[in-house]
Amino acid sequence: MLPEITTLPAGLALWAVIGYLLGSIPFGMLLSRLMGLGDLRKIGSGNIGATNVLRTGNKAAAAGTLILDGGKGAVAVLLARWLAGEDAAQLAGLMAFLGHCYPVWLRFRGGKGVATFLGLILALSWPVGLMSCATWLAAAALSRISSVGALVAALMSTAWMVMLRDYDLTALTLALTLLIFWRHRSNIARLRDGSESRIGQKG
């Protein structure tokens, strides 16, 4: 289901742009450069997210990237909700996710969007967000594979929404789940052939 549309089209367009610009801030790259870790796009998978930052061996940089990438999704949602409404909040969250995955500053080559996804879900519905984070942690810990945690958490997010009766968010979580699976299509291929990297593994 979709939220009730209460914001004027011009307002929705504005929050779409704000959400995208917030989401497109490449915190992984910025932290890596500030800490002297080099160009993240030339390390490991070349991804700008926390998992690839961890491959540099700097856990502080990886943790900072995780928090900031999640935070930008949450900030987009909370700002839009506070200044506009729930419809704008959902749109801003979606656009923050797309901004992270396809940032204009990096020629639309961004991250996989998992931390931003979890951050915006926490801001939209904290009980569902906590359950999604717990799902991610459990699946990643059991498999020792980051992508498994991401895929299971995304897949279960809509189920948690339905279980907790947050029906207005199900369309968004379904769309985000499809996008996460699309962004992880190379990971899914490696999972099938057994070559997917494990957490903490360099290269």
C-alpha positions as CSV (number, residue, x, y, z in Angstrom):
1,M,0.0,0.0,0.0
2,L,1.0,3.6,-0.5
3,P,0.8,6.5,2.0
4,E,-1.9,9.2,1.5
5,I,-0.6,11.9,-0.7
6,T,-0.8,15.2,1.2
7,T,2.1,17.1,-0.2
8,L,1.8,19.3,-3.3
9,P,3.7,18.0,-6.4
10,A,6.2,20.8,-6.2
11,G,6.9,19.9,-2.6
12,L,7.4,16.2,-3.4
13,A,9.8,17.1,-6.2
14,L,11.8,19.2,-3.8
15,W,12.1,16.4,-1.3
16,A,13.0,14.0,-4.0
17,V,16.0,16.2,-4.9
18,I,16.9,16.8,-1.2
19,G,16.8,13.0,-0.5
20,Y,18.8,12.2,-3.6
21,L,21.5,14.8,-2.8
22,L,21.8,13.6,0.8
23,G,22.0,10.0,-0.3
24,S,24.6,10.7,-2.9
25,I,27.2,11.9,-0.3
26,P,30.0,9.2,-0.7
27,F,31.0,8.9,3.0
28,G,33.0,5.8,2.4
29,M,35.2,7.5,-0.1
30,L,35.5,10.7,2.0
31,L,36.5,8.8,5.2
32,S,39.0,6.6,3.3
33,R,40.7,9.7,1.9
34,L,40.7,11.5,5.2
35,M,42.3,8.5,6.9
36,G,44.9,8.0,4.2
37,L,43.4,4.7,3.0
38,G,43.6,5.5,-0.7
39,D,40.9,5.5,-3.4
40,L,38.2,3.1,-2.3
41,R,37.3,2.4,-5.9
42,K,40.7,0.8,-6.4
43,I,40.4,-1.4,-3.4
44,G,38.7,-4.8,-3.1
45,S,35.4,-4.8,-5.0
46,G,35.7,-1.1,-5.8
47,N,32.5,-0.4,-3.9
48,I,32.1,2.7,-1.8
49,G,30.2,1.0,1.1
50,A,31.2,-0.1,4.6
51,T,32.0,-3.7,3.6
52,N,34.6,-2.6,1.1
53,V,36.0,0.0,3.5
54,L,36.5,-2.9,6.0
55,R,38.8,-4.6,3.4
56,T,41.3,-1.8,4.0
57,G,41.7,-3.2,7.5
58,N,40.5,0.0,9.2
59,K,37.6,-1.0,11.3
60,A,37.0,2.6,12.5
61,A,36.6,3.8,8.9
62,A,34.2,0.9,8.2
63,A,32.1,1.6,11.3
64,G,32.0,5.3,10.5
65,T,30.9,4.6,6.9
66,L,28.2,2.3,8.1
67,I,26.8,4.9,10.6
68,L,27.0,7.8,8.2
69,D,25.5,5.9,5.2
70,G,22.7,4.8,7.5
71,G,22.4,8.3,8.9
72,K,21.9,10.0,5.6
73,G,18.9,7.8,4.8
74,A,17.4,8.4,8.3
75,V,18.0,12.2,8.0
76,A,16.3,12.4,4.6
77,V,13.2,10.6,6.0
78,L,13.1,12.6,9.3
79,L,13.5,16.0,7.7
80,A,10.9,15.3,5.1
81,R,8.4,14.0,7.7
82,W,9.0,16.9,10.0
83,L,8.7,19.6,7.3
84,A,6.2,18.0,4.9
85,G,4.5,14.7,5.7
86,E,4.7,10.9,5.5
87,D,4.4,10.8,1.7
88,A,7.4,13.1,1.4
89,A,9.3,11.1,4.0
90,Q,8.9,7.9,2.0
91,L,9.8,9.6,-1.3
92,A,12.9,11.2,0.3
93,G,14.0,7.9,1.7
94,L,13.6,6.2,-1.6
95,M,15.6,8.9,-3.3
96,A,18.3,8.8,-0.7
97,F,18.7,5.1,-1.4
98,L,18.9,5.8,-5.2
99,G,21.4,8.7,-4.5
100,H,23.7,6.3,-2.7
101,C,23.5,3.7,-5.4
102,Y,23.7,6.1,-8.3
103,P,25.5,9.3,-7.2
104,V,25.9,12.0,-9.8
105,W,29.3,12.9,-8.4
106,L,30.7,9.4,-9.2
107,R,29.2,9.0,-12.6
108,F,26.3,7.1,-11.1
109,R,28.5,4.4,-9.8
110,G,27.7,4.1,-6.1
111,G,27.3,1.5,-3.4
112,K,24.8,-1.3,-2.8
113,G,22.6,0.7,-0.5
114,V,22.3,-1.6,2.5
115,A,23.3,0.8,5.3
116,T,21.2,3.5,3.7
117,F,18.3,1.1,3.4
118,L,18.5,0.1,7.1
119,G,18.8,3.8,8.2
120,L,15.7,4.9,6.3
121,I,13.7,1.9,7.5
122,L,14.7,2.7,11.1
123,A,13.5,6.3,10.6
124,L,10.2,5.3,8.9
125,S,9.3,2.6,11.5
126,W,11.9,1.9,14.2
127,P,10.4,-1.5,15.3
128,V,10.7,-2.8,11.7
129,G,14.1,-1.2,11.4
130,L,15.3,-2.9,14.5
131,M,14.0,-6.2,13.3
132,S,15.6,-5.7,9.9
133,C,18.9,-4.8,11.5
134,A,18.7,-7.9,13.7
135,T,18.0,-10.0,10.7
136,W,21.0,-8.5,8.9
137,L,23.3,-9.1,11.8
138,A,22.1,-12.7,12.3
139,A,22.3,-13.7,8.7
140,A,25.7,-12.1,8.2
141,A,27.1,-13.6,11.4
142,L,25.8,-17.1,10.6
143,S,27.1,-17.0,7.0
144,R,30.1,-14.8,7.5
145,I,29.0,-13.2,4.2
146,S,27.9,-9.6,4.1
147,S,25.7,-9.9,1.0
148,V,23.8,-12.8,2.6
149,G,22.9,-10.6,5.5
150,A,21.8,-7.8,3.2
151,L,19.6,-10.0,1.0
152,V,17.9,-11.8,3.9
153,A,17.3,-8.5,5.7
154,A,15.8,-6.9,2.6
155,L,13.7,-9.9,1.9
156,M,12.3,-10.0,5.4
157,S,11.7,-6.3,5.7
158,T,8.3,-6.4,4.0
159,A,7.3,-9.4,6.2
160,W,8.1,-7.4,9.3
161,M,6.1,-4.5,8.0
162,V,3.1,-6.8,7.4
163,M,3.6,-8.5,10.8
164,L,3.6,-5.2,12.6
165,R,0.8,-3.8,10.4
166,D,2.7,-1.0,8.8
167,Y,0.9,-1.5,5.6
168,D,1.6,2.0,4.2
169,L,5.2,1.1,4.0
170,T,4.9,-2.2,2.2
171,A,5.1,-0.8,-1.4
172,L,8.3,1.1,-0.4
173,T,10.0,-1.9,1.2
174,L,9.1,-4.1,-1.8
175,A,10.6,-1.6,-4.2
176,L,13.7,-1.3,-2.0
177,T,14.0,-5.1,-1.8
178,L,13.9,-5.4,-5.6
179,L,16.5,-2.7,-5.9
180,I,18.8,-4.3,-3.4
181,F,18.6,-7.7,-5.2
182,W,19.4,-5.9,-8.5
183,R,22.4,-4.1,-6.9
184,H,23.6,-7.5,-5.6
185,R,23.2,-9.4,-8.8
186,S,26.9,-10.0,-9.1
187,N,27.0,-11.1,-5.5
188,I,24.2,-13.5,-6.1
189,A,26.2,-15.0,-9.0
190,R,29.2,-15.4,-6.8
191,L,27.1,-17.0,-4.1
192,R,25.9,-19.5,-6.6
193,D,29.4,-20.5,-7.6
194,G,30.8,-20.3,-4.1
195,S,33.3,-17.5,-4.8
196,E,31.7,-14.7,-2.7
197,S,34.1,-13.0,-0.3
198,R,33.6,-13.4,3.4
199,I,33.5,-10.6,6.0
200,G,36.9,-9.2,6.7
201,Q,38.5,-10.9,3.7
202,K,40.8,-8.6,1.7
203,G,40.8,-8.4,-2.1
